Amino acid sequence: MVTVHDVAARSGVSIATVSRTLRAPHRVSEETRDRVLAAVHELGYQPNRAASGLRGGRTGVIGLVVPDIENPYFSSLTKGAQASSRERGYGLVVVDTAEQADVEAAEVRAVGPQIDGIILASSRLSDAALAQLAATTTCVLVNRELVSPPSGPDAFDGAPSAASAPAGAAVPGIVVPTVTIDERAGARAAIGHLHELGHRRIAYVGGPARSWSQARRSRAIREAAQLFPGVDLIELSGYAPDADGGREAADTVLGGGPTAVIAYNDLVALGLLARWTEEGVRVPDDVSLVGFDNTYVAELSFPRLTSVGADLREFGETAVTLLLERLAGAALDEAAMHRELEPRLIARASTAPPRAAAAPARSREDR
């Protein structure tokens, strides 16, 4: 059986340094951390979580809460969190809340005694509920921030919050580490790509109206559209963040005559594509299509989907690192507490220049 002594020998450091790297990675240099983690991976070292828990008064387990594990976005994020947890000697409990705030609240309560800390990805809880949780539990938020002060007696009722406060505003007295995507950079990449191809009438099909991510993405799309001359933006919102939502929006969005469409995420884009294919609307000949998140499904569609997003496994890895740093008592400055990952656009076959002499794409009902 591989032991901590083997890892120390392979990486050329002391046993204490190996332990410090796995438990408090912020306390060692990046070079040392890379050497130790490489040795852990090469040797297949698995720390004794039970013994570590007895020594430190902890369980050696952290939690990850996601709204829909079948969504490729969250499955990829989970893979990154799982790999990072394993490397650092922690177990990972994954909870699927079926997109329901009340289920999320109940699951968080149930799993709480079994874990040392928790990561909430795209949480559906209210700001009040999140603030109460943060006051009693070490946690990290992914694709969410606390944006308004908690109020009222129903602090942990699981009710969804309206995305009405300015993005980035903090709840006074509550500091929770966050991992988010730079939405402005992503929107600029999407609009800029289409503008460079020659598109000027561009539509955005948004997600649920009360979604925190939708509020940020919609705002970023509007700001980006103003940066490129001649862009006429058509904005729709209120659609489910899945293929059914895309199908529902397919005819309506084409009624506005865009030459290109940006979808809230890749699943919505695939729903649009499926519906248009059934109606004889060709992508990208009749209309170009861009997704968000750049999940693995973008490579599986026909045509393959142009999409913009950050490395989803890096989301999971970064969230785990932040959580373990907090558990180790690290004193993090503001920049270290809030990690914003840089997205990039991957151009594939679903985008092309608009046909110069063609009329705007129309749905079957308009033909």
N, C-alpha and C positions, 0 to 999 in steps of 0.2 A: 504494500500500500504506500502511495506517495505521501510524504509528510512535509511539514513546514521546513524541516531541515533540508530536504531535497530542493525545495524552491529557493531557499537561501543560498545553497551551494550553486545552483544553476544561475542565479541572477547576480551572485557575487556580493551579497549584502548580508547583514546579520538577521537572525530570526526576529529580533525586535522590529527591524525595518520592514520585514515582510508583513508582520502583524499590523504595523502602523499603516502600511500602504493599503491593506485590505479594509481596515476599519476607519481610517481617517486619511484618505488620499491627498487632501489638501496640505497635509503636514510633511509631505516629502516632495522632492523636486520632480519635475515632469520626466526627466531622464530616468530617475530611479523608478518612478511609477511605471513607466513603459517597460523597463527591464523586468520588474517583478511580475507584472501582469502577463508579459510574454512567457515567462517561465511557468506561471500558473496554467496558462493555456497549453503550452507544449507538454507539460507533465500530466495534465488532467487532474490537478490538485483540487480536492474537495475538503474545505475546512470542516471541522467538527462543530456544527452549529449548536448542538445541545451543550457541549462543554463551554463554548464561547458564551452562550446565554447564561449559564450558571455563574460564570466568572463576572459577567457584566450586568447581571440582573435584567437581561433582555431575552427576547425570543429568537433572535437571529432571522426574523422573517419580516418582510415589508409587504404592503399591499398596493395593488394597482387597480383602480376602478375605471372602467371604460363603459360608454353607453351602448356600444354594439360591437362585439368581438368579430362578427362576420364582416363588418365594414373593413375593406383592405387597409384603410388608413390606420385603424386601431390594431389590426393584427400585426402590421409591420412595426408599429410603435411598441407593441408588446414584445416582439422578438428582440428589439434592442434593449428593452428594460430587463428581460429575462437573462440575456447574455451578460449584461453589466452586473446584475445582481449575483449571478453565479460566479463570475470572476472575483467578486469581492466577498464571497463566502456567505451570502445571504440567500434565503429562500424567498420566492415571490408568489404571493397569492393573488390571482387575477379574478376580479368580480365583474360580471356583465350585468348592467342595470336595465337593459331593454329600453333605453331612451326615456326612462320614467324617473322623475325626481323623487317620488315617494319610495320607490324601490331602492334608489341610491341611498336615501337617508336611512332606510331600514338595514341595508347591507353594511353600511359604514358602522352603524351601531353594533351589528352582530360580529363583525370581523375585528373591531377595535381591540378587545382584550388579547387577541392572538398575534398582534403585530407590533413592531416598534415604531413604525411610521407609515404614511400612506401617500400615494400619488393619485391625484384625481385628474383624469384626462377629459377635457370638454365637459366639465361638471354641469349637471342640470339643476343643482341646488341653488337656492336663493343666496344672495349676498349675505343676508343675516345668518343663514344656516352655515355658510362657509366660515364666517367670522367666528361663530361659536365653536365650530370644529377646530379652527386654527388656535383658539385660545386654550384648548385642552389636548391637542394632538399635534405631533410634528408632521407637517404635510407640505407637499409641493403641488402647485397647480400647473397643468399643461393646457394651453389654449384657453386660458381663463385668468382673469384678475379680479380682485375685489374692487368694485368701482363705485360703491356708495355705502354710507354708514348703515349698519343694521338697525332696525327699529321694530317696535311692536312686540307683542307677547309670543308670536309664533316663530321664534328665531330658528327652530330646527324642524319646521313643518314640511320642508322639501318643496315648497312652492317655487316655481321658476321666477327669476327676476327679469324685469324689463331692461333691455339694453339701452337705457336712456342717458346714463351718465357718460361724461367724456372718457374715451379710452385712455387707460393709463392712470386714472385718478385712484388714489389709495384710500382704504378705510383707515381713519385715524386710530392709532394705537395698535393696529394689526398689521404685521409685516409677514407676508407669506411669499416664499420663493416661487418664481414663475418661469416657465419655458414657453415662449411663443414664437411665431413666425413673423418676420418683417413684412406685414401686409402691404405696406406702401411700395416696397421694392418689388413684391410679387405682382402687384397691379400694374406698376410701371413696365415690368417686363412683358406682361400680357398685352397691354394696350400698345406698347412700343413695337412689339413684334407684328401686330396686325397693321399698325400704321405704316410701318416700313414696307409691308406687302402691298399697301395701297388702299386698305380699308378705311372708310371714314364714317360709315353708319354702323355702329357696333352696339350689340345688345348684351346686357348682363342678366342672366337668370339666377336670382338669389335664393338663398335657403329660407328656413323658417323665420318669420318676422321678429320673433322674440329671442332669436339665437344671438349669443354674444359674439360668436365668430362672424355671423352674417352682418352684424352692425359694423364691425371693423372692416370687413372685406368690401362691403358696399361703399363705405366712406372712402376707402382707398381707391376703389375703381373710379368714383366720381372725381377725386382729386387728380388721378392719373390722366383721365380724359381731358382735363383742362390744360394739361401740359403739352399736348400734341395738337398742332393747328388743324382745324377743320373737322375734328372728331365730333360726331353727333351721337350721344349716348342714349340708348333706350334701356330703362331699368325696370325689371319685374322682380317681385319678391313674394315670399309666402309659400314657397314650394317645399315639399319634403326633401330632406338631404339624401335622396336615393334615386334609383332608376325610375321608380314610379313618379317621383316629382318631376323628373325630366320629361317623361312621357306626357304628363299633364300640361307642361308648359310648351310643348313642341309646336303646336299649331298657333297658339297665341303669340309667341315670340316672332314667328315668321310673318305674322300679320302686320308687324311694324316695318317690314321691308329691310332688315339688316343684311349686310353682306357677310358679317361675321358675328359669332355669338361666343361669349365667355360664360361658362357654367360655374356654379358655386363650388362644385367638386367633381371629381372624375365620374362618380356614379350618376350624378345628374346629367353629365355630358353623355354618358353611355345611354341613358334613357332617351335623351334628345335624338341621338344617332339612330337608335333602334326604331323610334317612331317615324323619323324622317325617311329611313330606308323603306319602311312599309308603305309610305306615301309616294315613293319615287323621287324624293328630294335627295340630291347627291351631295356628299361631302368629300372634298371641298369644292367641287365644281359649281354648285349652286350656293353654298354657304360654308364658310370656314368655321371651325369649332375648336375652342380651347377649354381644357379642364383645369382644375386646381387640385393640388396635393401630389401630383405625379406618383400615384400608387402603381403597383405592378399591373393593374388591369389596363392601364394606358397602353401597354405593349400588346394586349390581347385582342383589342378591337380591330375592326376593318372598316375604314383605314385606321392605322395606329394613331393614337390621340396625342396631339400636342398638349402639353400640360406644364404647369409651373408649380414648384414646391421645394421644400427643404428635404434633407435626408431624414426619413421617418424613423429609422433605427437610431439616428443620432438624437432625436427627440427623447426616446426612451432612455438612452444611455445618459444623456444630460440630466434628465429628471432624477434618475437613480443617484448620480453623483451629487447633485444638490441635496437630496434627502439625506444621504449618508454624511455629508459634511455638516448638516444641521444636527443630526444625531450625535455626531462627534463633538458638538459644541463649538464649531468653527465660527469665528467672528467675521462675517462677510460684509463687505461694503455694498452700497446700492447696486453698483454695476454687476457684482458677482451674484447678487440675489436674484437678478432678473436677466435671464439669458434670452436673447432674441436671435433666432437662427436665420441665416440668409438664404432665401430661395433662389432657384435658377430655373429658367425656362428651357425645356427640351422640345425642340421643334421636330414634329413628326409629320405624317402624311395628311393630317386632318386640316391643315392650313395651307393656303395658296393665295396668290393674287386674285382679286375679284375679276370676273369676266368683264372687260371694258364695255362691251356692247350689250351685255345681258341685262334684262330687267331684274329687279330685286327678287330674291327667292320667295315663293308663295306656297302656302299649304294647299292641299288637294281641294279644300272647300272654296278657295279663291280662284280655282282654275276653271 
